[in-house]
Amino acid sequence: MGRASATPLDDAAERYRPYMIAGIGSALAGIKDLREHVSAKDLTGAKKAWLAARAGWERSEVFTAGFVPELDRLIDAWPNADSGFHAIEAKLFGAGRTDVEGDTDMLIKHLGELHRKLPTIPLTPQGLLDGIARLAYEVGESKADGGESRISGTSLGDMRNNVVGIDFAYRTIFADALKVTDARLAKQVTERIEQLKTIVAAPDLPHVDVRALRRASEELVVALQAASVKLGLERPTLEAQSR
């Protein structure tokens, strides 16, 4: 969209871009560090690097499935983890092996390709609102029972980073506009996000209140769907599609 016809929400979406670039840049740096550790057969160092890379990725999931679905599948395929993060996870954390050079090189390639796209990829408010709602639902549903990073035991960390990403995207892009059109609804969205942050601050996964997590997740999605009308956008979809 040309800048002359950009709306305030389009401008707000652009303010999200540096965060997006930083998150994927962090994931890419972590995987490059992992590559050095596996070359040295350093299992402990490789695991730490994988965890560092994972955090950057999880904070970025607001946009990955909706805007770059092909790369998202290559980078974060699950549960059929034949490539990307989870293929490496299975060997490092499950089997205690460091022979993941090939998988790591492919992940570096795909993350690098994504990182190069980010400065120019078109960002739409609709796509980002869809991404926030979809990720909020995912946190309360598919990740509430242990999530996708079971082998490494980092599913709680995944959820925490997801909520950080949700919070940042909402505050950066939509919060101010929604306060103007419906302050009460804006307060509801903020409260639900804060509830999620409190729930995933549990000391470990067994102490997560799964029922409360699902309820807060679903209530956040409902509030975001109501917000879409106030913001002049379509109702968020929970299915990944290009926006």
N, C-alpha and C positions, 0 to 999 in steps of 0.2 A: 504494500500500500504506500502510495506517495505521501510524503510528510505533509503536503499541503492539505490533504484530506484526512489526516490522522485525527482520531478522537482522543479525549483525555485517557481513556482506557488503553488505547494503542500506545500512548506515550508512557503510561505506567508499565505496560508489558515490556517496553524497552528497558526500563529501569531494572527489570528482572534479569536481563541478559548477562551482566557481569557476574552475577551469582551463579548462573547456569554454567558459564565458562569456567569459573573457579572450581565448581564441584567436579566437573568432568576432568579438569586439569589435575586436580588432586588425585582422582582415581587413576589417571594415566601415569602420574608420577609414582604412585604406589606400586603399580604393576611393573613399571620399569625397574624399581628397586627390587621387587620380587624376583625379576629375571636375574639380577646379579646374585642374589642369595641362592637361587636354585643352581646356578652355574657353579657356585662354590660348595654345593651339597649342604647348605646351612638350613636345616629344616626349621629351626626356631626362628631365625631371621626371616625366612620365607613366609612363615605363618603371620608374623607381625606385619610384614609388608602387605599381605593379602587383606588383613583386617583394616589397615590404613586406607587401602584402595577402596575397599567395600564401603567405608563411611562416606566417601565423596560421591560414590554412585548412588547410594540410598537417599542422600539429600537431594538428588537430582531427578528422582523418579516422577516428580510432578509432570515433567515434559517428555520423558524418553519414549514411553509407549505410544503416545499420541502423535508426536512429531517425527520420530525416527523409528517406526516399528520394526523395520528390517534389521537395523543395527541393534535395537533393543533385544531382539530374539537371539542374535549372535552373541551378544555380550552377557546376557542374563537369562539364558534359557533355563527353564524350570517348569515342571519336575523332570523333563527329559534333558538332563544336564550332559549333553554330549559336546558342549563347547562353552567357552566363556568362564565366568567366575566359578560356577558350580562344578564344572569338570575339573578345574584345578583344586577346588575345595575338597572334592572326594579323595583325591590322591594325597594332598598334603595332610589333611586332618583325619581322613578316614583310614588311609593305608600307611600314613607316615612316609610317603615317598616324595622324592624331589625331582623325579624324571618328568617334569612338566614343561620342558623348554618349548616344545612345539605348541602346546596349548597357550602358553604364556606369550609366545611370539604372535599368535593369532589374535589374542586379546589386545596386545599392544597395537596391532594393526587396526583393529576395529575401533578401539577407543581413540586412537590417533585420527582416524577418519572422521569420527564424530566431533572431536575437538576442533578440527579444521573447518567443519561445517558451521559451527555455532555462531561465529561473528555475523554470518549473512543469512542464516535460516530464518524464514518469516515466522514471527511470533504473533499469534492472535489471542486476544483476551478470551474468546470462546474456547479455544484449545487448552489454554492454561486453566480456566475454570473447570473444564472437563477433567483435566489431569488432577487437580486438587480433590475433586469429588471422588474420582476413581481411586486415588491412593488412600483417601480417608476410609472408603469402604473396604479396601483391601486390608488395611491395618486391622480392622475389626473382624474381618472374616477369615481370609486365607492365612493370615499371620498370627491370629489369636491362639491357635492350637499348637504353636511351635514354629510356624513359619517355614521359610524356604531354606534357611541356613542352619539346619539341624545338626549337620555333621560337625561344623565348626563351633556350634553352640552360641552363635552370635545373633540369633533371631530377635532377641530383645533389643540389641543394639541397632538392628535393621529398623525396627519399629520406632525407636527413638529418633533415628536420623530421618525416617520418613516424616515424622511429626514436625521435626525442625524444618524440613523442606516445605511442608504444608503451611506452617505458620509464616515462614518468610514470604512465600509466594502470595498468600492471602493479604498480608499486611502491606506488601510492596505494590500490589496491583489493584486490589479491590476494596480494601478497608475504608479508605477515605471517601470513595465514591458512594459506598453503601451507607456510611454514616449520614451523608447528605440526604439520601432518598428515603432511608428507613433506619433511624438510629436504634430503635428497639431490636430490629432484626440483626443489625450489625453487632449489637451486644450479644445476641444469642450465638452468632457464629464464633465470636471471640471466646465466649464462655465454653463452648464445646471443644474448641481447640485447647484451651487451658485444661479442661478435664482430661483430654487425651494425654497431654504432657504430664499431668499428675499421675495418671494410671501407669504409663510406661516408665515412670521414674522408680518403679518397684526395684528392689535389690536384685532380683533374679526372676526368670520366667515363671517358675512355680508360684511366685507371689503376685503375679499379675491377676487382677480381678477380671477374668475373661468376660463375664456377663456385663460388667460395667463398661468394659472396653467396647464390646459390640454395641451396647446401647448408645454410648457417646459417639461412636463412629456413625451409626445409622442416623442419629439425631443431627450430626453435623452435615451429612449428605442431604437430609431433608431441608435444613436451613439454607444450604448452598443452592438447592433447587429453587427455593423461594426467592433467594437473593438474585438469581438469574433474571427473573422478571423485572425486579427493581433496577437492574443494571442494563436492561435492554438487550439481554442475551437469550439464547435458547436454553431450555432446561438441560442441565449437564447429563451427559450419557455416561453410563458405567462401563461401556464397551469401548476399548481403544479404537480410535479411528483418526485419520489425519484431519486436522482442522486448519 
